[in-house]
Amino acid sequence: MKAIDRAVEHFKSKPVKRIEVPEWGDDSGPLVIFANPITLREQSKLSKIEGGDAEMLIEVLVMKSEDGQGNKLFTIEDKPKIRSSVDPTLVAKIVSQIMSQSQESLEKN
């Protein structure tokens, strides 16, 4: 097996992050966000975002948040509402959990 094939297999084996958000839940329980690991392509896109940390947080939330079937929970159209009407502390907490899976894997290597 080539080195690139081993590298690809390693990335495929990374677990999907499961994040419970009770603050956004309903009568059936907390909202559950699933997030796949961030790719280098996504990291590159994030590094080019203008507007500071807040815009990066919004982009990660929209880019990576999925339901249990892999459907996006937020769209580009949701960005203005996230920007102006959603708890920024909670967004930062969720994004921190999404991003932590990438940081943890880097720190282990």
LOZA-556276 format. One record per residue (C-alpha): residue in one letter; x, y, z. Coordinates in Angstrom, 2 decimals. Example, Ala and Ser with C-alpha at 12.3 -4.5 7.8 and 13.67 -1.06 7.14 Angstrom:
<nodes>
NODE res      px      py      pz
NODE   A   12.30   -4.50    7.80
NODE   S   13.67   -1.06    7.14
</nodes>
This chain:
<nodes>
NODE res      px      py      pz
NODE   M    0.00    0.00    0.00
NODE   K    1.35    3.43   -0.95
NODE   A    1.94    6.11    1.67
NODE   I   -0.88    8.26    0.23
NODE   D   -3.28    5.34    0.50
NODE   R   -2.35    4.83    4.16
NODE   A   -2.78    8.56    4.80
NODE   V   -6.22    8.55    3.17
NODE   E   -7.30    5.46    5.11
NODE   H   -6.16    7.08    8.35
NODE   F   -8.26   10.18    7.67
NODE   K  -11.29    8.07    6.73
NODE   S  -11.03    6.31   10.07
NODE   K  -11.38    9.54   12.06
NODE   P  -14.62    9.50   14.06
NODE   V  -17.51   11.82   13.41
NODE   K  -17.83   14.28   16.29
NODE   R  -21.19   14.19   18.13
NODE   I  -22.09   17.40   19.95
NODE   E  -25.21   17.78   22.08
NODE   V  -26.61   21.29   22.33
NODE   P  -29.35   21.35   25.01
NODE   E  -29.87   25.09   24.53
NODE   W  -31.08   24.48   20.97
NODE   G  -33.12   21.38   21.77
NODE   D  -36.83   20.80   21.94
NODE   D  -39.21   18.53   23.85
NODE   S  -37.52   15.44   22.39
NODE   G  -34.08   16.43   23.72
NODE   P  -31.02   18.43   22.79
NODE   L  -30.10   19.29   19.24
NODE   V  -27.38   16.87   18.18
NODE   I  -24.78   18.15   15.77
NODE   F  -22.51   15.76   13.91
NODE   A  -19.26   17.03   12.41
NODE   N  -16.73   15.24   10.26
NODE   P  -13.06   16.13   10.67
NODE   I  -11.91   19.30    8.95
NODE   T   -9.98   18.75    5.74
NODE   L   -6.96   20.73    4.57
NODE   R   -9.15   22.24    1.84
NODE   E  -11.59   23.49    4.48
NODE   Q   -8.74   24.81    6.65
NODE   S   -7.44   26.72    3.66
NODE   K  -10.86   28.24    3.03
NODE   L  -11.16   29.24    6.69
NODE   S   -7.75   30.92    6.67
NODE   K   -8.93   33.24    3.88
NODE   I  -12.07   34.45    5.64
NODE   E  -12.19   38.17    6.20
NODE   G  -14.10   39.72    9.06
NODE   G  -12.28   38.24   12.01
NODE   D  -12.98   35.41   14.39
NODE   A  -16.75   35.84   14.38
NODE   E  -16.96   35.18   10.65
NODE   M  -14.72   32.15   10.99
NODE   L  -16.94   30.75   13.76
NODE   I  -20.03   31.21   11.61
NODE   E  -18.34   29.58    8.61
NODE   V  -17.28   26.52   10.63
NODE   L  -20.76   26.15   12.12
NODE   V  -22.40   26.29    8.68
NODE   M  -19.72   24.21    6.95
NODE   K  -19.50   21.33    9.42
NODE   S  -22.86   20.98   11.26
NODE   E  -24.90   18.01   10.06
NODE   D  -27.78   15.91   11.33
NODE   G  -27.52   12.16   11.85
NODE   Q  -28.20   11.49    8.17
NODE   G  -25.45   13.81    6.93
NODE   N  -27.74   16.71    5.97
NODE   K  -26.48   20.23    6.61
NODE   L  -28.17   21.86    9.61
NODE   F  -27.36   25.41    8.49
NODE   T  -27.09   27.09    5.10
NODE   I  -25.44   30.20    3.73
NODE   E  -28.84   31.86    4.04
NODE   D  -28.70   31.29    7.82
NODE   K  -25.50   33.31    8.25
NODE   P  -27.19   36.72    8.81
NODE   K  -29.39   35.27   11.56
NODE   I  -26.45   33.48   13.16
NODE   R  -24.46   36.71   12.99
NODE   S  -27.13   38.87   14.63
NODE   S  -29.55   36.66   16.57
NODE   V  -27.69   33.62   17.95
NODE   D  -25.75   33.39   21.23
NODE   P  -22.10   33.99   20.23
NODE   T  -20.76   32.24   23.32
NODE   L  -22.63   29.07   22.43
NODE   V  -21.52   29.25   18.79
NODE   A  -17.92   29.57   19.97
NODE   K  -18.36   26.59   22.32
NODE   I  -19.79   24.40   19.53
NODE   V  -17.11   25.41   17.04
NODE   S  -14.43   24.78   19.64
NODE   Q  -15.69   21.20   19.95
NODE   I  -15.80   20.80   16.16
NODE   M  -12.26   22.13   15.81
NODE   S  -10.88   20.17   18.76
NODE   Q  -10.98   16.92   16.85
NODE   S   -8.54   18.33   14.32
NODE   Q   -6.26   19.79   16.98
NODE   E   -6.26   16.57   19.01
NODE   S   -5.13   14.54   16.02
NODE   L   -2.34   17.03   15.26
NODE   E   -1.15   17.03   18.86
NODE   K   -0.98   13.21   18.95
NODE   N    1.29   13.10   15.89
</nodes>
